[in-house]
Amino acid sequence: MNTEHETGASGAATVTAAPRTPTAAAQNPGATRGPAHTTLILAIICISYFMVILDNSIVFTGLPQIRSDMGLSETGLSWITNAYVLIFGGLLLLGARAGDLFGHRRVFLFSLVVFSATSLLVGAAQSQWWLIGARALQGVGAAVLAPSALSLLTRSFAEGQARNRAMAAYSAVAGLGAAFGLVVGGLVAHLISWRAGFFLNVPIGIVMMVLAVRFLPETARRRGRFDIAGALLATLGSTPLVLGMVDAADFGWTAPLTLIPLLAGAVMLGLFVRVERRAAQPIVPLRLFASRERSGAYVTRMLYMGAMMGFFFFTAQFVQSVYHWTPLQAGLAFLPMTLVNFVFAVQVPRLLQRAGRPPIVLTGVGLTTAGMVWLSRIDLHTSYLTGVALPMVLIGAGQGLALAPLTSSGVDGVAPADAGAGAGLVNTVHQIGSALSLSILTAAAATVSTGHTATDIAGRAGTALTGSAVLLALAVLAVVTLIVPSRATRKERRL
């Protein structure tokens, strides 16, 4: 890359890129590309991001098989997901900054190589630690891929109707990837093995690399430095928080093994904020929080995705252990949500033109909350149709409405120099919220114990889904108090 590395007084590694003069196309990516080319760029970005989201959910329907093959406990089972989303979320900010400094296409290609190679390692795992370690390495690739994909999208589509359509597609991928991953995971686990789902990433990744080299535009590299101190504190701060919450399931909330990591995580996150205030080029520019709407979108997304992670994790186990369904049947059980999600997601651009973001976000989060409250009533005798499928219809409709405008609210108005950081922060709150919430919900679910496996799983699922409903209720509150007033204030200023 023809770069030089120095270390400043703050400990941040300075990266000085070779001077490059952006072309007109780089300055205005949409200026020289026709509709077909732009559509292809969107397809490459969405399929690559789909692979990341798919991989996060494809494991859920294979959890019973993995538990049997690897001899994992309930807490150990949660680490298969947490190892991925925690590293994913912790390194997202660094991955986003790398795109700003080295060029988003170059970093995007690097992430595809890492993600595909580590998927191969996950599929070949022969022990608990190999599996969990490979999932963590897979999170590294995802941490670079996700913000680069979103940054390329925001740079390729101008704010307004074009970006709203692109964001709707991108967000539909997030919702459909999570749900479709359950179907794919169930299918391959039923017909072959839970490992096969991870091997699928390799050919998909190779095809995306070839297309990206040919069609994705490179962005200009910027002179700057890596905020190493900020990146380390962000990752090290979130890790002990999750560890403490996971330990609470085994040792209780007042045990030293729970309290010490929780305290350490809180201290390091406090130091992270202090470092970011003083850093010349912070990994999270605090000016991103100056917009009340953006801050509200971050908070809402963290709570919302945390609730959804608990939904997928516990519902997938419930239908297999209580209904005694195969992994394939368990994956198909999520089809009511998947289909409704898609129907509503494709309508979002038109709805945004008519009603604006706040009403759409509020309706989406409200519908998801209602569906989660309904679903949380499940027990050993719950009917699939009335107790699972119908609540999923509400959850799918809500997710289809909520994600696209939440993503737009998180990146709109961000200066070009902060494009990577803005995209990274959107993805960070998504993944950290998922990891923290799953740890809390797992700890709450672990308090249910009757000595009968199916009864325990039904009780734990009901407890965890009640917790998800609480998180969603808090998300509704965040929308009402932060996003809705900010948009009303903006309209008043225009008048």
C-alpha positions in Angstrom: 0.0 0.0 0.0 3.0 2.3 0.1 2.4 3.5 3.6 4.6 4.6 6.5 3.8 3.8 10.2 4.8 6.0 13.1 3.8 6.1 16.7 2.5 9.3 18.2 2.7 10.4 21.9 -0.8 9.1 22.5 0.3 5.6 21.4 -1.8 5.7 18.2 -0.2 4.4 15.1 0.0 7.1 12.4 -0.7 5.9 8.9 0.5 8.2 6.1 -1.0 7.2 2.8 0.7 7.9 -0.5 -0.9 11.0 -2.0 -3.8 10.3 -4.3 -5.9 12.7 -6.3 -9.5 11.5 -6.3 -11.1 11.3 -9.7 -14.4 12.8 -10.5 -16.0 9.4 -10.2 -14.5 9.0 -6.8 -15.7 12.4 -5.7 -19.2 11.7 -7.0 -19.5 8.0 -7.4 -22.9 8.1 -9.0 -21.9 10.5 -11.7 -20.5 8.1 -14.2 -22.3 4.9 -13.5 -25.6 3.9 -15.1 -28.5 2.2 -13.3 -27.3 -1.3 -14.2 -23.8 -0.6 -12.8 -25.3 0.9 -9.6 -27.6 -2.0 -9.2 -24.7 -4.4 -9.5 -22.7 -2.5 -6.8 -25.8 -2.7 -4.5 -26.0 -6.4 -5.2 -22.4 -7.1 -4.3 -22.6 -5.1 -1.1 -25.9 -6.7 0.0 -24.9 -10.3 -0.9 -21.6 -9.9 1.1 -23.4 -8.4 4.1 -26.0 -11.1 3.7 -23.3 -13.7 4.2 -22.2 -12.1 7.5 -25.7 -11.9 8.9 -26.6 -15.4 7.5 -23.5 -16.8 9.4 -24.7 -15.2 12.6 -28.0 -17.0 12.5 -27.2 -20.2 10.6 -25.7 -21.6 13.8 -29.0 -21.3 15.8 -30.8 -24.3 14.2 -27.6 -26.4 14.6 -27.2 -25.7 18.3 -28.7 -29.0 19.5 -26.3 -30.9 17.2 -23.4 -28.8 18.3 -24.3 -29.3 22.0 -24.3 -33.0 21.4 -21.1 -33.2 19.3 -19.1 -30.9 21.5 -20.6 -31.6 24.9 -21.3 -28.0 25.6 -23.3 -26.5 28.6 -25.9 -23.9 28.1 -23.4 -21.2 29.0 -20.8 -22.7 26.7 -23.3 -22.9 23.9 -24.0 -19.1 24.2 -20.2 -18.5 23.7 -20.5 -19.9 20.1 -22.6 -16.8 19.3 -21.0 -14.4 21.8 -17.4 -15.1 20.6 -18.5 -14.1 17.1 -20.6 -11.0 17.9 -18.3 -9.7 20.6 -15.2 -9.7 18.5 -17.4 -8.5 15.6 -18.7 -5.6 17.6 -15.5 -4.8 19.4 -13.4 -4.4 16.3 -16.0 -2.8 14.0 -14.7 0.7 14.9 -11.2 -0.2 13.9 -12.4 -1.9 10.8 -14.4 1.2 9.8 -11.3 3.4 10.4 -9.2 1.1 8.2 -11.6 1.7 5.3 -11.2 5.4 5.7 -7.4 5.2 5.7 -6.7 2.4 3.1 -9.7 2.6 0.9 -13.0 0.9 1.4 -12.8 -1.5 -1.6 -9.3 -2.7 -0.6 -10.4 -3.3 3.0 -13.6 -4.9 1.8 -11.7 -7.4 -0.3 -9.4 -8.2 2.6 -12.4 -8.9 4.8 -13.9 -11.3 2.3 -10.6 -13.3 2.3 -10.5 -13.5 6.1 -14.2 -14.3 6.5 -14.2 -17.1 3.9 -11.0 -18.6 5.4 -12.2 -18.6 9.0 -15.6 -20.0 7.9 -13.6 -23.0 6.7 -12.0 -23.3 10.1 -15.4 -23.2 11.9 -16.7 -26.0 9.7 -13.7 -28.1 10.4 -13.7 -27.6 14.2 -12.9 -30.7 16.3 -13.2 -29.3 19.8 -15.0 -26.7 21.9 -12.1 -24.3 22.0 -11.3 -24.7 18.3 -15.0 -23.9 17.5 -15.2 -20.9 19.8 -11.8 -19.6 18.7 -12.6 -20.0 15.0 -15.9 -18.1 15.6 -13.9 -15.3 17.2 -11.6 -15.1 14.2 -14.6 -15.1 11.9 -15.8 -12.1 13.8 -12.6 -10.3 12.8 -13.4 -10.7 9.1 -17.0 -9.6 9.8 -15.8 -6.5 11.7 -14.0 -5.2 8.7 -16.6 -6.3 6.1 -19.7 -4.8 7.6 -18.7 -1.1 7.9 -16.8 -1.2 4.6 -20.0 -2.5 2.9 -22.1 0.3 4.5 -19.6 3.0 3.7 -19.4 1.9 0.0 -23.2 2.0 0.0 -23.4 5.6 1.4 -20.7 6.8 -0.9 -22.5 5.2 -4.0 -26.0 6.6 -3.3 -26.7 10.2 -2.6 -29.0 11.1 0.4 -32.6 11.1 -0.6 -34.8 8.7 -2.5 -31.8 6.7 -4.1 -30.2 6.1 -0.7 -33.6 5.3 0.9 -34.1 2.5 -1.6 -30.5 1.3 -1.1 -30.9 1.3 2.7 -34.2 -0.5 2.4 -32.4 -3.3 0.4 -29.5 -3.3 2.9 -31.8 -3.5 5.9 -34.0 -6.1 4.3 -30.8 -8.2 3.9 -30.2 -7.8 7.7 -33.7 -9.0 8.5 -33.9 -11.7 5.9 -30.4 -12.9 6.4 -31.1 -13.6 10.1 -34.4 -15.4 9.3 -33.2 -17.2 6.1 -30.1 -18.3 8.0 -32.3 -20.4 10.2 -33.9 -22.1 7.2 -30.5 -22.7 5.5 -28.9 -23.9 8.8 -31.8 -26.2 9.4 -31.8 -27.6 5.9 -28.0 -28.4 5.8 -28.0 -29.6 9.4 -30.9 -32.0 8.6 -29.5 -33.3 5.3 -25.7 -33.1 6.0 -24.3 -31.6 9.2 -24.3 -28.2 11.0 -20.8 -27.8 9.6 -22.0 -27.6 6.0 -23.6 -24.2 6.5 -20.2 -22.6 7.2 -18.6 -24.3 4.2 -21.1 -22.5 2.0 -19.4 -19.2 2.7 -16.3 -20.2 0.8 -17.7 -20.3 -2.8 -19.9 -17.3 -2.1 -16.9 -15.3 -0.8 -14.8 -16.2 -3.8 -17.5 -15.1 -6.2 -17.9 -11.8 -4.3 -14.2 -11.2 -4.4 -14.1 -11.5 -8.2 -17.1 -9.2 -8.7 -15.8 -6.7 -6.2 -12.4 -6.4 -8.0 -14.2 -5.7 -11.3 -17.1 -3.5 -10.3 -16.7 -1.8 -6.9 -15.2 1.7 -7.0 -12.2 2.5 -4.8 -12.5 5.4 -2.4 -9.7 7.9 -1.9 -7.3 7.1 1.0 -7.0 9.7 3.7 -4.0 10.8 5.8 -4.6 9.9 9.4 -3.8 7.6 12.3 -5.2 4.6 13.9 -6.6 5.3 17.4 -5.1 2.1 18.8 -5.9 3.1 22.5 -9.5 3.8 21.6 -9.9 0.5 19.7 -8.3 -1.6 22.5 -10.4 0.1 25.2 -13.6 -0.4 23.2 -12.9 -4.1 22.7 -11.5 -4.7 26.2 -14.4 -2.8 27.8 -17.1 -4.8 26.2 -15.5 -8.2 26.7 -15.5 -8.3 30.5 -19.1 -6.9 30.5 -20.2 -9.9 28.5 -18.0 -12.3 30.6 -19.5 -11.0 33.8 -23.0 -11.4 32.6 -22.3 -14.9 31.4 -20.7 -15.8 34.7 -23.8 -14.5 36.5 -25.7 -17.5 35.0 -23.3 -19.9 36.8 -22.3 -18.0 40.0 -25.0 -15.4 40.6 -25.0 -11.6 40.3 -23.3 -10.9 43.6 -20.3 -13.4 43.1 -16.8 -11.8 42.7 -16.4 -13.6 39.4 -19.4 -11.7 38.2 -18.8 -8.3 39.8 -15.1 -8.0 39.0 -15.4 -8.2 35.2 -18.5 -6.0 35.2 -16.6 -3.3 37.2 -13.5 -3.7 34.9 -15.6 -3.3 31.8 -17.3 -0.2 33.1 -14.0 1.4 34.1 -12.5 0.7 30.6 -15.5 2.0 28.8 -15.2 5.2 30.9 -11.5 5.5 29.9 -12.6 4.9 26.3 -14.8 8.0 26.4 -12.0 10.0 28.0 -9.5 8.9 25.3 -11.9 9.7 22.5 -12.4 13.3 23.9 -8.7 14.0 23.7 -7.7 12.0 20.6 -6.8 14.1 17.5 -8.4 11.5 15.3 -10.7 9.4 17.5 -12.0 6.0 16.4 -15.5 7.3 17.5 -15.7 11.0 16.9 -18.0 12.2 19.7 -19.5 14.7 17.3 -21.5 11.8 15.8 -23.6 12.0 19.0 -24.4 15.7 18.5 -27.5 14.8 16.5 -30.3 13.7 18.8 -31.8 11.6 16.0 -28.6 9.7 15.4 -28.1 9.1 19.1 -31.7 7.9 19.4 -31.1 5.5 16.4 -28.0 4.1 18.1 -29.8 3.4 21.4 -32.9 2.0 19.7 -30.8 -0.3 17.5 -28.8 -1.6 20.4 -32.0 -2.5 22.4 -33.8 -3.8 19.3 -31.1 -6.1 18.0 -30.4 -7.4 21.5 -34.0 -8.4 21.8 -34.0 -10.1 18.4 -30.8 -12.0 19.2 -32.6 -13.5 22.2 -35.6 -14.3 20.1 -33.6 -16.3 17.5 -31.4 -18.0 20.1 -34.2 -19.3 22.4 -37.0 -19.8 19.9 -34.9 -22.0 17.7 -34.1 -24.3 20.7 -37.7 -24.2 21.9 -39.2 -25.6 18.7 -36.6 -28.4 18.5 -36.7 -29.4 22.1 -40.4 -28.9 23.0 -42.0 -29.9 19.6 -39.2 -32.4 18.9 -38.8 -30.9 15.4 -35.8 -31.6 13.1 -33.4 -28.7 12.4 -35.1 -28.3 9.0 -38.5 -28.0 10.5 -37.1 -25.5 13.0 -35.8 -23.4 10.2 -39.0 -23.5 8.4 -40.9 -22.5 11.5 -39.5 -19.0 11.1 -40.9 -18.6 7.6 -44.0 -16.6 8.8 -41.6 -14.0 10.1 -39.3 -14.1 7.0 -42.0 -13.7 4.4 -43.8 -10.9 6.2 -40.5 -9.2 6.9 -39.8 -9.1 3.2 -43.2 -7.8 2.2 -43.0 -4.9 4.6 -39.3 -4.1 3.9 -39.8 -3.6 0.2 -42.6 -1.1 1.0 -40.4 1.1 3.3 -39.1 3.6 0.6 -42.7 4.4 -0.4 -43.9 4.6 3.2 -41.0 6.9 4.1 -42.0 9.4 1.4 -45.5 9.5 2.7 -45.0 9.5 6.5 -41.3 10.2 7.3 -39.0 8.2 9.5 -40.3 8.6 13.1 -43.8 7.2 12.5 -42.4 4.2 10.5 -39.7 3.5 13.2 -42.3 3.8 16.0 -44.8 1.5 14.2 -42.1 -1.1 13.5 -40.7 -1.2 17.0 -44.2 -1.2 18.4 -45.3 -4.1 16.3 -42.2 -6.1 17.2 -42.8 -5.4 20.9 -46.4 -6.6 20.7 -45.3 -9.8 18.9 -42.6 -10.4 21.5 -45.0 -10.0 24.4 -47.4 -12.5 22.8 -44.5 -15.0 22.1 -43.1 -14.7 25.6 -46.2 -16.6 26.9 -45.0 -19.9 25.4 -44.9 -22.9 27.6 -44.7 -26.7 27.3 -48.3 -26.9 25.8 -48.2 -23.9 23.5 -49.6 -24.5 20.0 -47.2 -23.5 17.2 -49.9 -21.7 15.1 -51.4 -19.5 17.8 -48.4 -19.2 20.2 -45.5 -19.0 17.8 -46.4 -18.4 14.2 -48.9 -15.6 14.7 -46.6 -13.6 17.0 -43.8 -14.1 14.4 -46.0 -12.3 11.9 -46.1 -9.2 14.0 -42.3 -9.5 14.7 -41.6 -9.9 11.0 -43.7 -6.9 10.1 -42.1 -4.8 12.8 -38.6 -5.7 11.7 -39.3 -5.0 8.1 -40.5 -1.5 8.9 -37.9 -0.6 11.6 -34.4 -1.5 10.3 -34.1 0.6 7.1 -35.1 4.0 8.7 -33.0 3.2 11.8 -30.0 2.6 9.6 -30.6 5.8 7.6 -30.9 7.8 10.8 -27.6 6.4 12.0 -25.6 7.5 8.9 -27.4 10.5 7.4 -25.8 13.9 7.9 -22.4 12.4 8.7 -19.5 14.3 7.2 -17.6 12.4 4.4 -14.4 12.3 6.6 -16.5 10.4 9.3 -18.3 8.0 6.8 -16.4 5.0 8.0 -16.7 5.9 11.7 -20.5 6.4 11.3 -21.0 3.1 9.5 -18.8 1.4 12.1 -20.8 2.8 15.0 -24.1 1.7 13.5 -22.8 -1.9 13.2 -21.1 -1.7 16.6 -24.2 -0.9 18.6 -25.9 -3.7 16.6 -23.4 -6.3 17.6 -22.5 -5.2 21.1 -26.2 -4.9 21.9 -26.7 -8.4 20.6 -23.8 -9.8 22.7 -24.6 -8.0 25.9 -28.3 -8.7 25.7 -27.8 -12.4 24.9 -25.6 -12.7 28.0 -28.3 -11.0 30.2 -31.1 -13.1 28.8 -29.0 -16.3 29.1 -28.3 -15.5 32.8 -32.0 -14.8 33.4 -33.0 -18.0 31.6 -30.5 -20.1 33.6 -32.5 -19.4 36.8 -35.2 -21.7 35.5 -34.5 -25.3 36.6 -37.1 -28.1 37.1 -34.9 -31.2 36.3 -36.9 -32.0 33.2 -35.2 -31.0 29.9 -38.1 -30.0 27.8 -39.8 -28.2 30.7 -36.6 -26.3 31.5 -36.1 -25.2 27.9 -39.7 -24.0 27.6 -39.4 -22.1 30.9 -36.1 -20.6 29.9 -37.4 -19.6 26.5 -40.4 -17.9 28.1 -38.2 -16.1 30.6 -35.7 -14.9 28.0 -38.4 -13.8 25.6 -40.0 -11.8 28.4 -36.6 -10.1 28.8 -36.6 -9.4 25.0 -40.0 -7.8 25.3 -38.7 -5.5 28.1 -35.8 -4.5 25.8 -38.2 -3.7 23.0 -40.4 -1.6 25.4 -37.2 0.4 26.2 -36.6 0.8 22.5 -40.1 2.2 22.0 -39.3 4.7 24.8 -36.0 5.7 23.1 -37.9 6.3 19.8 -40.5 8.5 21.5 -38.1 10.5 23.6 -35.2 10.9 21.1 -36.1 10.3 17.5 -39.6 11.7 17.3 -38.8 15.1 19.0 -35.6 15.6 17.0 -37.4 15.3 13.7 -40.1 17.7 14.9 -37.5 20.2 15.9 -35.8 20.0 12.5 -39.1 20.7 10.8 -39.7 23.8 13.0 -36.2 25.1 12.1 -37.0 24.9 8.4 -40.2 26.9 8.9 
